[in-house]
Amino acid sequence: MSGAGAARILMVEDEVTLGELVRDYLVAADYTVELRHQGDGVIDAVRRDPPILLLLDLMLPGTDGLTICREVRTFSAVPIIMMTARVEELDCLLGLELGADDYICKPVRPREVVARVKAVLRRAQPEAIATAASRLQLDEVRLEARLDGSPLPVTQAEFRLLKVLAASAGRVYSRQQLLDAVHDDYRDVGDRAIDTHIKNLRRKFGECLGDTNPIRSVYGVGYKLEWD
């Protein structure tokens, strides 16, 4: 899958075959990826529609990776992983302290890229995860939920849904991913059933929190749990 969206990885790699291979591995790991093959326009794209992570080759046609990284850091804290084909370039990157979160030397192994992406994203979201854990407590033995210390009445399906959303606060899940988590017995249930669960959960959150509601819709993608 590729294209713009609030929860996508923006990958900039001029080697078409390599870029498509890494993209396929990331998609298989449930990420949405927009793949570009040149540096021109990347800075504006990040400014206009920030990705959750920027996977950036150093040597690019048009605007090079160093320039992109340096400029993006003037206005955004988006996680950046840079890829380089030469060890001496990696040393240069480390010495310049451009603000990238990680560096990968080519030739890259797609599975390593996926692992690095997951690690960087985990480090980038500790505050959101901690906030979710402190405000929403889930007792898996009793299938009970508490919000800010008070009981939150939920059904078994709603409990499973909250468990997935709260485990990676800020991450966007598609309806199908949530459906797989809620109904793990492979019954024939349409993905719009998730919308009904979400509607009910929002009502219950609203009864406790008023106008504030942490379950957010991401148009064309799915849902996420995010606290203000």
Beta strands, then each sheet from edge to edge (+ up, - down):
strand 1: 8-12
strand 2: 32-36
strand 3: 53-57
strand 4: 80-84
strand 5: 102-105
strand 6: 136-139
strand 7: 144-147
strand 8: 150-152
strand 9: 173-174
strand 10: 215-218
strand 11: 222-225
sheet 1: 2+ 1+ 3+ 4+ 5+
sheet 2: 6+ 7- 8+
sheet 3: 9+ 11- 10+
end
